[in-house]
């Protein structure tokens, strides 16, 4: 196995970094729900915007740095994940529009359940595979994108 594919000594593996980000996004969404239930819609919108930006970064990191290789190696699985991403973006847009009016907390909770199911699918399909199949530089670029960092590695299209 090429050295570039070996797991690094970095304690935060690709899967761990994405799982941690999934938990962070879910926590933010729980806070959105709490704020909506308390009638603090302005605060809910602030938290929602942070979650929206984080989820978009998360999806973009996977699409730029991980899914191109999965599309080559396992096209059916990659296409399924890309379709889930499309659906999540659509739901995100719907909820964002609703949040500017009045969205019920149960609609956000349903979105949390969708995200949880998607994260479980990615755990089984993408992260474990990518940790051994995707070049370490691409993994590091994906992890950096989660935090909003730019890297020298270029995204493959």
N, C-alpha and C positions, 0 to 999 in steps of 0.2 A: 504494500500500500504506500503510495507516495506520502512523503512527510507532510505535505500540505493538507492531506486528508485526516491525519491523526488528531485525536482530541487534544486540545491544548491543556496546559497546566492551569489555565484560567478557570476559577471555580464556578463561573457562570457559563454553563454549556448553552448551546443554542436552545434546546428544549426548555431548560430552566429559565432562560431569559424570556422566552415567549410565554411560558406558564406564569411567571411573575407579572408580566405585562397584562395577561388575561385577568389575573387577580386584582391588579390595580384598576383596570377598567371596570370590573364588576363592583369593586368597592365604590368607585365614583358613581356608578349607576344607583347603587343602594342609597348613597347620599342624595342623589337627585330625587329618588322616590321619597325619602324622608322629608326633603324640603317641600315637595309637592303636597304631601299629606299634611304638612304643617301650614300650608297656605303661603309659603315663601317662594313665590314663583320667580321673582327676580334672581334669588340665590340659586334656584334650580336651573335657570337658564345659564348662569355663569358656570356651574358645574357641568352642565350638559355640553357646553362649548368645549370645555377641557376634555371631556370624554370623547366627543366627536373628533377632535383633532388627534387624540391618541389612537382611536380606532382606525382612522384613515392612515396614520403613520404605520400602524401594525399591519394593515392589509397591504399597503404599498411595499413594506419591507419584504413580505413574503412573495409578492408578485415580482419584485425586481430582482431578488437575490436567491430565492429558493425554488419557486414554481417553474422557472424555465428549465431547470435540470429535471424536475419531476415530470414535466411535460414530455421530455425526451424519454425518460426511463419508464414512466408509468402514466401514459397519456390519459387513460380513463379516470384515474384518481385525481390527476391535476385538473382535468376539465370539471370534475365534480366540485373540487374546492373553489375553482374560479367562479362557478355558478353560485356557490354559497356566498362568495364575496360580493357578487353582483346583487344578490338578494339582500344581504346585510346593508349594502350601500343604499338600496332602495328603501328599506325599513328605516334606516338612519335619517334619510331625507324626509320621509313621512313624519317621523317623530319630531324632527327639528321644526318642521312647519307647524305641527300641532302644539309644540311647546310655546310658540309665539302667540298662540291663542290660549287654549286650555287643554292640556293632555292629562288623561287620568293616570294615576300611578300604576294601575294594573296593566296598562299598555306598555309602560316602561318595564315592568316586571316580566311581561311576556317576551320582550326584547332580550332581557337578561337570560331567559331560558333558551332563546335561540342562539345567543352568543355562547352559552355553556355547551350546547350540543355541537356547535361548530368547533369549539376549542377541543372537545373530546375527539371529534373526527380528525382534526389536524394532528393531535397527539399521536393517534394510531397510524395516520397516513403520511404525514409530512416530517414531523420533527425527528423522530427516531431514524427514519431513512436519511434525512438531510445531514444528520450528525456524522454519518460515515460516507455519504456519497457526494456531498457538496464540498468544494474546496474551502479550506479554513478561512481564507481571505473573504470569500463570499458570506460565510457564516458571520464573521466579525462585522462585515458591512451591514448585514441584516440586523444584528444586535445594536449596532450604532444608530441605525435608522429609527429603532424603537425610541431611543432617547432624543431623537431630533437632530442627531449629529450627522454631519456630512463626512464621507470617507473618501479616500483616494481610489477605492475600488469602484469601478463603473458598473452600473446595473446592466444586465444583459436584456435585450429586447427580444 
